[in-house]
């Protein structure tokens, strides 16, 4: 008997027990679709973070509060309460030849309404130099100026996303007023879309106000973190060492950490890798359960069809013929389940893409498909061997 | 006439709960081409065991079995399957047709394992079903056929590979007397055309269709000859 005959035989057998075949496949379908879905969420998250950092540039160094230890992996990447002063930024700028500029940041959150549209977004309190450091340019109006910071002015610069969400595409909102915590802010500018990243949060999804205004507004007397730009990519290491030396004069060792953006990216990627693997692993367990379901049903099927097996053997089926018949049946079950699962998983990933960034990767599709084929073989072998070994005389007598 | 089947000093022992049971005790038998043989005996006589050995479903504990040139004693399971496929046509008391499979596909089944092309398979199965008078029922499932019709499908399945020996185990055991007579007539016709038939039965009337009756009791052949004239 050749492969085509076995396949035809398997399809006929599966068709005669449609409901049972479908229920058996369900285990694999659920397993594969959850692997695809969960891995796509993890991968999407990773892509998002990587994009964020890519646009920040390799010259950037971040000074964070607390003892952030990259080598410790995700567990070390926890920040604690800030001990920074505004003056630290000035000290960094003046204390090292390798440092071009330093920019402290205060972070808050705001909800803005305009003409029935409402957006919630991050509010960054910044020095004027941040826009140069992070390579933001105005599309309309201007960026925040030194004057704004010095005078604690109530002006706001919108990222591209909140501007579009509030006022619509291509509309210049400069001069209009927005309310943040009952206080009116005048829109002085809109930032050109980067389509990529700023350091924290999405590249275009933020608003910015003067640092001094933000500290008053959010009742914070310390910057959340300090961005440092080295003169060039070659001087990043020097700048990092200088920053550590300068800050160590005032702060304890465990009160600050100086990180290159590539180092931080590595840490976060590592962390997300672990999450992705964990999610995939949990989903993998349900694939395993699906495989056991296939084995269970195939064992039942062999028992049910004992007489058929006996007859087939009597008219000339070799043990190999019987083995292949049942093995191909279970492989078809798992492959079909796998294919349907991939379809559902990909559709699900596409569906939730509106809420969470997802990315269906070829490797997760290939892995789940290969895995379900392997499950069909692994869990199909035992029932198939049992069928192939049946004694034809006993099998023909079986009631 | 060529000897198709040769059984020489065959014994078969079964172990059941540590007790050795002698199913066949030094049995010798040969069957020539074109013979119509009935094997008779009460249940437990070793009749079924002998049939299984003739049908290459089982190997003896000792002794020699030859189907034409094939030595059954030394053949492995795959070789036995091939010998069954090409040399033996089985007809069972329970018909043993595949459910949810058409009469035509049932008849095709042995040819599938003989690696015959689908086209030729269909042609040969159709011809065989026509020969047993079921040309109108080829697409029917076994559940849509009477017992007699089902057994005729089974006979067509046994004949389709043109086997050396047709081995029928109580072929009329599950049929009413009219259907039973029809089936025996088919065997009679096959014999007249030169087929070699081995019939296993405990029914004297059925056995009397045969030209030679082998009687077996307690694992030994106790009589072998022409059926007695009936009054």
Contacts between the chains, C-beta under 8 A, distances in Angstrom:
chain1	res1	chain2	res2	distance
A	1	B	112	6.3
A	1	B	113	6.2
A	1	B	115	6.9
A	2	B	115	7.7
A	5	B	112	6.2
A	12	B	101	7.9
A	16	B	100	5.0
A	307	B	96	6.6
A	308	B	98	5.9
A	310	B	96	7.6
A	311	B	96	4.6
A	311	B	98	7.1
A	311	B	109	8.0
A	312	B	109	7.2
A	312	B	113	7.5
A	313	B	57	7.9
A	313	B	81	6.5
A	313	B	84	7.8
A	314	B	55	7.4
A	314	B	57	6.6
A	314	B	84	6.3
A	314	B	90	5.1
A	314	B	96	7.7
A	315	B	84	7.0
A	315	B	85	6.5
A	315	B	90	6.8
A	315	B	109	5.7
A	315	B	110	4.1
A	315	B	113	6.4
A	315	B	157	7.0
A	316	B	81	5.4
A	316	B	82	6.6
A	316	B	84	5.3
A	316	B	85	2.5
A	316	B	86	7.5
A	316	B	110	5.5
A	316	B	113	3.9
A	316	B	114	6.5
A	316	B	161	7.7
A	317	B	81	6.2
A	317	B	113	5.2
A	318	B	77	7.0
A	318	B	78	4.3
A	318	B	81	4.3
A	318	B	82	7.1
A	318	B	113	7.6
A	319	B	77	5.3
A	319	B	78	6.5
A	319	B	81	7.5
A	320	B	78	6.6
A	321	B	81	7.6
A	321	B	113	6.4
A	392	B	57	5.0
A	393	B	52	5.5
A	393	B	57	5.2
A	393	B	58	6.1
A	396	B	92	7.1
A	396	B	96	6.8
